[in-house]
């Protein structure tokens, strides 16, 4: 809360904590907790004189040593300062940091982004420090910088990742750089090659520079996994006549980019088994709807940050392409089928600005239909679906097919698909800026999609 106040220009923000779980406590317990604990804190916060505090300034270029010692001693010191994610780090010596800086045309102290909620001014120098700590190679630096630019884009909405829902970042690297750096797009992609080190670096940057410390600002109820990083299987995409995601986003095919979005999902992977592309779209639509929430789709229906990202293996994508579907055709077909019925919407917990939700829910359950009059009476937003005669009204998971982006990656021998869901983060794509003499050591690492034993 303190860090959020600093980010919003209120460095001495005061708050009164409720000592319980509001959604589970009885009315009597809430009254008791409020009177015995919270009320005194509110009075104290409102009556205690304000101290003069300046808002947190942006970070300066720091090049002096913060600690010297053995590898074990350095790690103990960094851990005690909460500068790590709990795992061992590579000490960010000046020599190692300067090696990273050789892979960017930017000056060490040039502003790359201001990250929320800490409002820290992020530079190539402190990006390199976290990259070294994570175990990245120097040539990963251009990817890290583009990732930070995406994190700092206001459209991305980084500060909302602190929600108790456990929202996480994920990064997709497109273009020639992905192959040059060995960023994986095949079997086990998020757990191999450069993917893990880059993902850990982005997590450390979020932790150390954006101020997302678990238990302080990063409040996921069950915590977080490391940010996934992977590439698309562009070779398969071009073979089937589809385009990679960054080309659909307006970049040229030979450009290298980083795309950033968010998710609270990771785990179940459906295995659609059919050669009928329309039936396949219906199966994917089921997974999309299951990944989200009907109430979220209702409350956030007009938000560009309501995004369902569909990942499919090349074999699934090829089924669509063979059936004559473009990637945009797939998005439209999935969007058409990914819907919620009105009976799934919990009007009693809907916190919109429209009155009469409980009566609306009751009327729908009693009649199986929603009469036209509910909209005229102001009980529902004007865009809300109304049942036609003999039909049940349904609500689309998102207002536009473009909010169901499709990425092709993963084991090319399997028929798998998975849906990432967010209501907080739009997809943001940034170009990767390379130094003039770009020639990464050990480039063209291979391992792009084949099975390794």
WOTAMO-V923006 format. One line per field, one symbol per residue. ss: DSSP state (a for helix, b for strand, c for the rest). psi: psi as a letter, one per 40 degrees, with the letter a starting at -180 (. if undefined). A space follows every 10 residues. Layout:
ss->???
psi->???
//
This chain:
ss->caaaaaaccc cccccccccc ccccccaaaa aaaaaaaaaa aaaaaaaccc cccccccccc cccccccccc aaaaaaaaaa cccccccccc cccaaaaaaa accccccccc bbbbbccccb bbbaaaaaaa aaaacccaaa aaaaaaaaaa aacccccaaa aacccccbbb bbbbcaaaaa ccccccccaa accaaaaaaa aaaaaaaacc cccbcccbcc cccccccbbb bccaaaaaac ccccaaaacc ccccccbbbb bbbccccccb ccccccaaaa aaaaaaaaaa accaaaaaac ccccccbbbb bbcaaaaaaa aaccccaaaa aaaaaaacbb baaacccccc ccccccaaaa aaaaaaaccc ccaaaacccc cccccccccc cccbbbcccc aaaccbbbcc ccccccbbbb bbcccccbbb bccccccccc cccccccccc ccc
psi->dddddddeeg dfhiihhhga hdeeiidddd dddddddddd ddddddehih ihhiihiiii hheiheiiai dddddddddd efeieeiiih hgiddddddd eefieiideh hdihhiedfh hhiddedddd dddeeiidee dddddddddd dehdddfdde eeieefiiii hhhiaddddd efhieahfde eiaedddddd ddddddddde eghheddgfh deaiiihihi iigdddddde eiiiddddee iideihihhh aiieihchhi ghgiehdddd dddddddddd dahddddddf deheehhhhh hiiddddddd ddeehidddd ddddddegii ideehgddeh faehiedddd ddddddeeih idddddeeei idehihhihe ihiihididi deegihhhii heeigiiihi hiedhihhhi ihhiidfhgh hfifeafgei hh.
//
